[in-house]
Protein backbone atom coordinates (compact mmCIF):
# COMPACT_ATOMS: atom_id res chain seq x y z
CA UNK A 1 0.00 0.00 0.00
CA UNK A 2 1.38 3.42 -0.84
CA UNK A 3 2.07 6.27 1.53
CA UNK A 4 -0.55 8.50 -0.04
CA UNK A 5 -3.32 6.16 1.01
CA UNK A 6 -1.88 6.08 4.54
CA UNK A 7 -2.06 9.89 4.49
CA UNK A 8 -5.70 9.71 3.33
CA UNK A 9 -6.52 7.39 6.22
CA UNK A 10 -4.79 9.79 8.62
CA UNK A 11 -6.78 12.69 7.17
CA UNK A 12 -10.01 10.74 7.77
CA UNK A 13 -8.98 10.08 11.39
CA UNK A 14 -8.09 13.77 11.89
CA UNK A 15 -11.44 14.84 10.43
CA UNK A 16 -13.39 12.49 12.71
CA UNK A 17 -11.32 13.58 15.73
CA UNK A 18 -11.81 10.42 17.75
CA UNK A 19 -12.56 7.37 15.66
CA UNK A 20 -13.93 3.90 16.25
CA UNK A 21 -12.66 0.90 14.29
CA UNK A 22 -16.17 0.30 12.89
CA UNK A 23 -16.31 3.85 11.47
CA UNK A 24 -13.07 3.30 9.57
CA UNK A 25 -14.23 -0.10 8.32
CA UNK A 26 -17.43 1.55 7.06
CA UNK A 27 -15.18 3.86 4.99
CA UNK A 28 -13.31 0.88 3.53
CA UNK A 29 -10.28 1.03 5.82
CA UNK A 30 -9.34 -2.48 7.02
CA UNK A 31 -8.22 -3.00 10.64
CA UNK A 32 -4.72 -4.10 9.64
CA UNK A 33 -4.10 -0.68 7.98
CA UNK A 34 -5.16 1.11 11.17
CA UNK A 35 -2.96 -1.15 13.32
CA UNK A 36 -0.02 -0.48 11.00
CA UNK A 37 -0.45 3.28 11.50
CA UNK A 38 -0.49 2.63 15.26
CA UNK A 39 2.78 0.65 15.02
CA UNK A 40 4.31 3.52 13.00
CA UNK A 41 3.37 5.95 15.78
CA UNK A 42 1.06 7.99 13.53
CA UNK A 43 -2.12 6.92 15.35
CA UNK A 44 -2.64 6.34 19.09
CA UNK A 45 -5.04 3.99 20.82
CA UNK A 46 -7.09 6.05 23.29
CA UNK A 47 -9.20 3.37 24.88
CA UNK A 48 -10.69 0.08 23.82
CA UNK A 49 -11.76 0.55 20.17
CA UNK A 50 -10.97 4.30 20.12
CA UNK A 51 -8.15 5.92 18.16
CA UNK A 52 -6.81 9.42 17.44
CA UNK A 53 -4.10 10.78 15.15
CA UNK A 54 -0.86 11.22 17.13
CA UNK A 55 -0.99 14.97 16.40
CA UNK A 56 -4.57 15.19 17.72
CA UNK A 57 -5.34 18.56 19.37
CA UNK A 58 -6.68 17.73 22.84
CA UNK A 59 -9.06 20.11 24.62
CA UNK A 60 -10.14 20.42 28.26
CA UNK A 61 -13.33 18.52 27.32
CA UNK A 62 -11.51 15.56 25.74
CA UNK A 63 -13.08 13.11 28.20
CA UNK A 64 -16.58 14.18 27.10
CA UNK A 65 -15.71 13.58 23.44
CA UNK A 66 -14.37 10.14 24.34
CA UNK A 67 -17.47 9.17 26.35
CA UNK A 68 -19.81 10.54 23.64
CA UNK A 69 -18.08 8.30 21.10
CA UNK A 70 -18.47 5.22 23.30
CA UNK A 71 -21.97 5.95 24.69
CA UNK A 72 -23.81 7.65 21.79
CA UNK A 73 -27.24 7.31 23.47
CA UNK A 74 -26.11 9.28 26.51
CA UNK A 75 -26.60 12.97 27.31
CA UNK A 76 -24.23 14.73 29.70
CA UNK A 77 -26.17 15.94 32.72
CA UNK A 78 -26.06 17.28 36.28
CA UNK A 79 -22.52 17.98 37.59
CA UNK A 80 -20.86 17.31 34.22
CA UNK A 81 -23.30 19.60 32.39
CA UNK A 82 -22.90 22.26 35.12
CA UNK A 83 -19.15 22.14 34.62
CA UNK A 84 -19.57 22.34 30.83
CA UNK A 85 -21.76 25.47 31.17
CA UNK A 86 -19.44 26.92 33.86
CA UNK A 87 -22.24 27.02 36.42
CA UNK A 88 -20.41 25.42 39.33
CA UNK A 89 -17.19 25.45 41.31
CA UNK A 90 -17.54 21.66 41.72
CA UNK A 91 -15.05 19.45 39.93
CA UNK A 92 -16.74 16.04 39.62
CA UNK A 93 -14.59 12.90 39.77
CA UNK A 94 -17.13 11.04 37.63
CA UNK A 95 -18.78 11.80 34.31
CA UNK A 96 -22.54 12.19 34.82
CA UNK A 97 -24.61 10.89 31.95
CA UNK A 98 -28.35 10.46 31.40
CA UNK A 99 -29.63 7.33 29.68
CA UNK A 100 -33.09 6.03 28.81
CA UNK A 101 -34.73 3.85 31.49
CA UNK A 102 -34.07 0.54 29.74
CA UNK A 103 -30.68 1.26 28.16
CA UNK A 104 -27.87 -1.08 29.15
CA UNK A 105 -25.33 0.41 31.56
CA UNK A 106 -22.07 1.06 29.66
CA UNK A 107 -18.93 -0.75 30.79
CA UNK A 108 -16.04 1.72 30.68
CA UNK A 109 -12.74 1.22 32.49
CA UNK A 110 -12.14 4.95 32.37
CA UNK A 111 -13.54 7.49 33.07
CA UNK A 112 -15.88 6.47 35.87
CA UNK A 113 -19.48 7.04 34.81
CA UNK A 114 -22.38 8.06 37.03
CA UNK A 115 -25.51 6.96 35.15
CA UNK A 116 -28.85 8.65 35.86
CA UNK A 117 -32.05 7.32 34.28
CA UNK A 118 -34.33 9.90 32.67
CA UNK A 119 -37.62 9.22 30.91
CA UNK A 120 -39.83 10.86 28.27
CA UNK A 121 -39.59 14.68 28.13
CA UNK A 122 -37.00 14.78 30.94
CA UNK A 123 -34.72 12.75 28.65
CA UNK A 124 -35.38 14.39 25.29
CA UNK A 125 -36.03 18.09 26.09
CA UNK A 126 -33.26 20.66 26.33
CA UNK A 127 -30.57 18.61 24.58
CA UNK A 128 -27.89 20.66 22.82
CA UNK A 129 -25.27 19.24 20.46
CA UNK A 130 -21.77 20.69 20.67
CA UNK A 131 -18.73 19.73 18.61
CA UNK A 132 -15.69 18.79 20.68
CA UNK A 133 -12.59 17.59 18.86
CA UNK A 134 -14.71 16.68 15.82
CA UNK A 135 -17.18 14.63 17.90
CA UNK A 136 -20.87 15.50 18.36
CA UNK A 137 -21.42 15.75 22.11
CA UNK A 138 -24.93 15.94 23.58
CA UNK A 139 -25.32 18.05 26.72
CA UNK A 140 -28.43 19.38 28.46
CA UNK A 141 -28.84 23.16 28.14
CA UNK A 142 -27.91 25.37 31.08
CA UNK A 143 -31.57 25.97 32.06
CA UNK A 144 -32.46 22.27 31.82
CA UNK A 145 -29.40 21.37 33.89
CA UNK A 146 -30.38 23.76 36.68
CA UNK A 147 -33.90 22.24 36.81
CA UNK A 148 -32.36 18.73 36.81
CA UNK A 149 -30.16 19.73 39.76
CA UNK A 150 -33.23 20.61 41.80
CA UNK A 151 -34.90 17.35 40.78
CA UNK A 152 -31.83 15.35 41.84
CA UNK A 153 -30.92 17.56 44.82
CA UNK A 154 -30.73 14.48 47.08
CA UNK A 155 -27.96 13.07 44.84
CA UNK A 156 -25.89 16.22 44.31
CA UNK A 157 -26.84 18.43 47.28
CA UNK A 158 -29.23 21.38 47.47
CA UNK A 159 -26.26 23.77 47.92
CA UNK A 160 -24.95 22.78 44.46
CA UNK A 161 -28.40 23.32 42.91
CA UNK A 162 -28.76 26.77 44.54
CA UNK A 163 -25.24 27.80 43.44
CA UNK A 164 -26.10 26.73 39.88
CA UNK A 165 -29.34 28.74 39.98
CA UNK A 166 -27.49 31.87 41.18
CA UNK A 167 -24.80 31.50 38.52
CA UNK A 168 -27.43 30.89 35.84
CA UNK A 169 -29.39 34.00 36.87
CA UNK A 170 -26.21 36.11 36.64
CA UNK A 171 -24.97 34.71 33.32
CA UNK A 172 -28.27 34.22 31.48
CA UNK A 173 -30.30 37.33 32.18
CA UNK A 174 -33.66 36.81 30.51
CA UNK A 175 -33.41 33.05 30.92
CA UNK A 176 -36.32 32.90 33.40
CA UNK A 177 -38.80 31.55 30.81
CA UNK A 178 -36.48 28.67 29.90
CA UNK A 179 -35.97 27.94 33.57
CA UNK A 180 -39.74 27.91 34.23
CA UNK A 181 -40.30 25.62 31.21
CA UNK A 182 -37.78 23.01 32.40
CA UNK A 183 -38.90 23.32 36.03
CA UNK A 184 -42.37 22.22 34.84
CA UNK A 185 -40.91 19.30 32.85
CA UNK A 186 -38.84 18.20 35.87
CA UNK A 187 -41.79 18.87 38.23
CA UNK A 188 -39.74 21.09 40.54
CA UNK A 189 -41.52 24.46 40.12
CA UNK A 190 -42.61 24.53 43.79
CA UNK A 191 -39.19 23.45 45.05
CA UNK A 192 -37.39 26.13 43.01
CA UNK A 193 -39.80 29.03 43.64
CA UNK A 194 -38.48 30.15 47.07
CA UNK A 195 -34.90 30.21 45.73
CA UNK A 196 -36.00 32.13 42.62
CA UNK A 197 -37.77 34.67 44.84
CA UNK A 198 -34.67 35.12 47.00
CA UNK A 199 -32.43 36.00 44.05
CA UNK A 200 -35.01 38.01 42.05
N, C-alpha and C positions, 0 to 999 in steps of 0.2 A: 504493500500500500504506500502511496506517495505522501510526502510531507504536507502537500497542499490539502489533502483530505483530512489529515490530522488537524491542520489549522482550522478547517471548516467545522470539525467536531468541537474544537476548543471555542470557536466563535458561538456555536449553538449553546454550549455550556455557559459561556459568559452572558449571553442574552437571557437565558433562563434563570441566571443567578445561582440558585440552588437546584440541583437536578436529581431526579430519581432515575434509576436504571431503566424502568419501564418507559419513561418519557423518551429517553434516547432510543430505545428499541423501536418505539412507535415512529421515530424519524429515520429508521433504517440503520441505526448505529448498533452493531453487535457488541455484546458485553466484552469480548476479548479486546476490541479496539479501545474501549474505555479503560480496561485494566492495564493495557499497555501504556496509555497516557499517564496513569497513576504511577506505574513503575519508572517512567521517565521523569517524574516529578512535576509534570505539567498540570496534573489534576490531583486534588486531595480528597480523601474519604473523610466526610464530616461525621457521619454516624451511620448506622446500619442502613444501606441502600441510598444514602445521600452523598452527593459529590459536588465540589465547587472547583473552579479553575484556581490554580495556585496563586494567581495574581488577583483573586477575588477581593473586592473592596468591602470589608466588614463595617457594619454600623453598630451603634449602641443597641439596636433592636434585632440583632442577628438571631438571637434565641427565638424570637417570635416568628421570624421567617422560617426557621428550621421546623418549629412545631407546626406551623400552618401547612408546610409541605407534607408532614407526616400524619397530620390529623385534619384533613380538608373539611370535615363536617363541623369542626369546632369553631366557636366564636370567643375571642378573648374577652374576659369579663372581670368584674369586681376589682381586686387589687391590681391585677395586671393592666386592665383598661384604665384605672385611675392613674397609674404610673405613665401609661402611654399618653394620656391627655394632660399630664402634669397637674393633677388635682390632688396630690397627696405627698407627704414627706415619707410615707412608708416605702420600704424597699423589700418587696416580698421575696422569700427564698424559693417559692414555688411559682409555677406559671398557672394562673387560674383560667380555666376554659369551660365554656358552657357547651353541653351536648344535648341532643334530644333524649327523651326519657328512656328509649329502648336501645340507644346506640351502645355498642360494645365499648368497654373502657380500654383506651389505648395502652399498650405496653411499651413504655419508653424507659431506657436506662437513664437517660439524661435529656433534658432537665426533668426535675420532679414536677408532676402535674397535679393540680388540685381540680378535680372534675366536679362541676355543679350541673344538676339536671334542670333544664328549663323546658317548658311546654308551650305549645300554641303561640299566642302573640308575644309572650314573654321571651320566646326563643327567636322569633323571626323579625320583630319590630326593632328599629333603631340600629340595624347593622350597617356599618360603614366598611368599605373596602379601601385599604391603603396599600400602596406598593412599597415593599421593603426589599431591597437587594434583588429586584426583579420578580419577587414573589407576591401574589395577591394575598393580603392578610386581612382577615375579617375581625373587626373590633366593634363593640357596642359604642354608640355615640356618647359624648360626655354626659348629656342629660339622662339618657337611659341608664348609664353606669351609676349615676348618683341615686336614681330611684332603686336600682338593684341593690345598692349598698344599704338602703333603709330596709328593703325586703329581707336581706340576709344579714341584718345587724347582729344577730346572735352568733354568726360565724366570724364576722370581721371586727365587731365592736362598734357600738353606737358613736364613740368618739371619732372613729375613722369616717363614718357616714356624715357626721356633722361637719368635720373639717372639709370633706369633699364638697358639701353643699355650700359652705362659705366661699371656698376657692372658686366654685362654679359661678356663684353670684357675682364675684368680683371680675372674673375673666369673661363671662358671657352675659354682659348686660343685655336685657331684652330676651333672655332665654327662658323666662318664666313660663311661657305657654308650652314650650317643649317639656319642661320639667313637670308641669301639671298633667300633660298628656301621658307621659311615661309613669307618673305616680298612679294614675288611674289603671293603666295596664298591669302594673305591679301590685295594685291594691294597697298602696301605702299612703294615700292622700291624707288620711286622718293622722297617721304617725308623723308625717313630715310637716303638717301645718304649723304646730307650735314653733318649730325651728325656723320655718320660713318667716313667720311673724316676727321672730326675735332678730332676724337680720334684715328685715324690710326697711 
